[in-house]
């Protein structure tokens, strides 16, 4: 099996390369330097040349505020870039796995969102990622849509992941306390993605570690495990005056993955403990 990864230089892309190499699966790693997914001609050229059996599509403008401030770029990369990739994948008869997000939901629901909850994004990032989902479904018969949430782990760009990796920690940090969602350990996500893309179990998946919380909950648990002295100051989202609206409550319920693979993701607390051990 030959798999092409977009966004291969990102945290998830790098971890996917590690997992695929471990399983002796031939991998073509591409990032913007090798293949700008917003360049349809270049994407067509590379996919026609390599003719992978599957495409794992991680590339995106994932900075939520950048998407809000540069809507044309978000549309070109997250939506139209995905359309182009899906169109060519169908042309070469390759299956495609698309990484999506909990941000396609508005956060107004009282309980976790399952795979068939109705999307209603409240910001441009969620809007363009949802358009990408529609393009994947319209263009391809053999597709997997994997929605995930709040990644942490090696090379993650999230504030808390960077903080945990610092050798010398500051005296205090501000941590958002009024957004709640699922957490996802990048290694756990990569292993699930590889299992999914090797199968013929097409469809929509929610892949996250179990249970949910706020980033403050996450930081408190990390402090319990690492015993750092940094003071954690709870702040509300509105205090940050961010360009993009954030949904306040978007935990994901995972039914499809558990049913089709007879596997459940571990809790985020257990995953965090594993990640912290890897930092030592």
Steps between C-alpha positions, in 0.01 A plus 500: 500500500622849413370801697549868423478744792425871462612729779776249577722750684235572763471325836248243380671453163835425664342253741313331216829453315642329808201264535493417127874431497457272802239305303719485187253701292651699213447870567521813284532796736396836355465843653461844347858501367439184301129542421290806574150352513359831378686443170272261310744451213785404734278268705385326183858461380627347825208265558502382138874440528495308831153344467458417870245246618383744767534867593502619861409867479635690804593828329289799603503853630425393858564830676144602584567873520709500181204345318273774633739775393584349159181336382614472138807300601294274728254435218774436246692252718245334729209478257616531139832326566305209640269499198799476267659221701173307512443540126843365411480221758185378330669529161788270604268273702663583835309497825523822703499572872417859594579652839215714627417669828259545789481865391240408238255501795361811673526381860132554583421133556480378860676167441795381289468512120486161328590427137152590373438818697409799284797732434464876543841671511535838671830607343677494164729214595204276578314621192786420259573165662133405468507599133799268466287218644227571245749499213649170615155337516392646164818408311596161646336165560783361714555755773551528873430822689676502836392779733723568795552765765764684707819315409791469738836327469837534332530802269144610579444873458253523786602734779486232771706248301772761449486591868540136611810462281676803652794412725465823697138585569367850575371605841142519370290449188146588400285200403152512342239350731168546314545291184440124526586232247673166449878469513696285256852363540668522162656153523163341582339686210771398252470133595122511458529676163737236364265224614204675335670575168617138464138384521200513269287649777418829331304779665513762775697448821552694821844411634584658836610383841207435731357748750523875457597816681638851466861593436511599868400143595777374271760731655398405856535130418840565341607688812394205715714269287804723449502693830597829338460817708341722235187679621199427273278804459147425365382745233186518288506501121348848474797646689729415208306700237578241232398565136310169466207380707562170680229243572479452876406129522599256226605161643481223239326166557670216316266221391616398149862423587405290802231310307694426180838425661392378844743743656466796733740787550647533848416794726678829445641479853671167420620635165638812668689284750659311208594822327658644813708182547631550146623848593731375775 
